[in-house]
Amino acid sequence: MSMQIVGMTNTFMWTKQHKQRKTGRLIVPGIALAFLSYFGFHAYHGEYGIYSKYQLEARISQLNEELGERTSERVALERKVQMLRDGTIDRDMVDEFARRQLDFARPNELTVMLPKNN
C-alpha cells in the first residue's frame, strides 16, 4: 500500500542567503579617488604642471635681468670700439686701456688701486 498525498510535490525551493558586504560599494569610488589623486599630483608637480610654470616664470625674469645687464655691457663695448674705428685713434682711449689692462704707469705717477664695483 502506498500512500500518495495529493497536491504535494517533491520539489524544494533552494535559496542562498549571503551577507551584503560594504566593501563592494567602495571599489569604484576608491579607483576613482586613486585615478584623480594621481593626475592631480602630476598636474601640480609634473614637468608641465602648475609648480613648473611658476619656476619657469621666475627663470624668465632672472634671464631678462641678465639680458639687460649684458645688453648694457655690449653697448658700452660697442661705444669703445666705435671710438677706435673712426680712423683716428683717440689717444686718451689708448692711454686708458694701457693703464687699466696692462698696468702701465709713468715713473713719476702715483697709482691708487680701487676695488672693482660689481
C-alpha positions in Angstrom: 0.0 0.0 0.0 1.4 3.2 -1.0 0.1 6.4 0.2 0.0 9.3 -2.0 -0.6 12.8 -0.9 -2.3 14.7 -3.5 -1.2 18.2 -4.1 2.3 18.0 -2.7 5.2 17.7 -4.9 8.6 16.6 -4.2 10.3 19.9 -5.2 12.1 22.1 -2.8 13.0 25.7 -3.2 16.6 26.3 -2.7 17.6 29.8 -1.6 21.0 31.0 -0.9 21.3 33.8 1.6 24.5 35.8 1.8 25.5 38.8 3.8 25.9 42.0 1.8 29.4 43.3 2.0 30.1 47.0 2.4 33.5 46.8 0.7 31.9 46.2 -2.7 30.4 49.6 -2.8 33.8 51.2 -2.2 35.7 49.7 -5.1 34.6 52.1 -7.8 35.0 55.3 -5.7 38.4 54.0 -4.5 39.6 53.5 -8.0 38.2 56.9 -9.0 40.0 58.5 -6.0 43.3 56.9 -6.9 42.9 58.0 -10.5 42.1 61.6 -9.6 44.9 61.7 -7.0 47.5 60.5 -9.5 46.6 63.0 -12.2 46.0 65.8 -9.7 49.5 65.3 -8.2 51.1 65.4 -11.7 49.0 68.4 -12.7 50.7 70.3 -9.9 54.1 68.8 -9.6 54.6 67.4 -13.1 57.0 68.6 -15.8 54.4 70.8 -17.3 52.4 71.4 -14.1 51.4 74.5 -12.2 54.5 74.5 -10.0 56.8 74.2 -13.0 55.0 77.2 -14.6 56.0 79.3 -11.6 59.6 78.1 -11.7 59.7 78.9 -15.5 58.3 82.4 -14.9 61.0 83.0 -12.2 63.7 81.8 -14.5 62.4 84.0 -17.3 62.5 87.1 -15.1 66.1 86.2 -14.0 67.2 85.7 -17.6 65.6 89.0 -18.6 67.6 90.8 -15.9 70.8 89.1 -17.2 69.9 90.1 -20.7 69.5 93.8 -19.6 73.0 93.6 -18.0 74.6 92.0 -21.0 73.0 94.5 -23.3 74.3 97.5 -21.4 77.8 95.9 -21.3 77.6 95.3 -25.1 76.5 98.9 -25.7 79.5 100.2 -23.7 81.9 97.9 -25.5 80.4 98.9 -28.9 80.9 102.6 -28.0 84.6 101.9 -27.2 85.1 100.0 -30.4 83.4 102.8 -32.4 85.9 105.3 -30.9 88.7 103.1 -32.1 87.3 102.6 -35.6 86.7 106.2 -36.6 90.0 106.3 -38.4 91.6 108.4 -35.7 92.5 106.5 -32.6 91.7 108.6 -29.5 94.9 109.0 -27.5 93.0 109.1 -24.3 91.3 105.8 -25.1 94.6 104.1 -25.8 96.1 105.6 -22.7 93.2 104.5 -20.5 93.3 101.0 -22.0 97.1 100.6 -21.5 96.9 101.8 -17.9 93.9 99.7 -16.9 94.6 96.4 -18.7 98.4 96.4 -18.8 99.0 98.2 -15.5 101.2 100.8 -17.2 102.2 104.0 -15.3 104.9 106.6 -15.7 107.7 106.6 -13.2 106.6 109.9 -11.7 102.9 109.0 -11.3 101.2 107.8 -8.1 98.8 104.9 -8.7 95.8 104.3 -6.4 94.2 100.9 -6.9 90.4 100.8 -6.0 88.3 97.6 -5.8 86.0 96.9 -8.7 82.3 97.6 -8.1 80.3 94.6 -9.3 
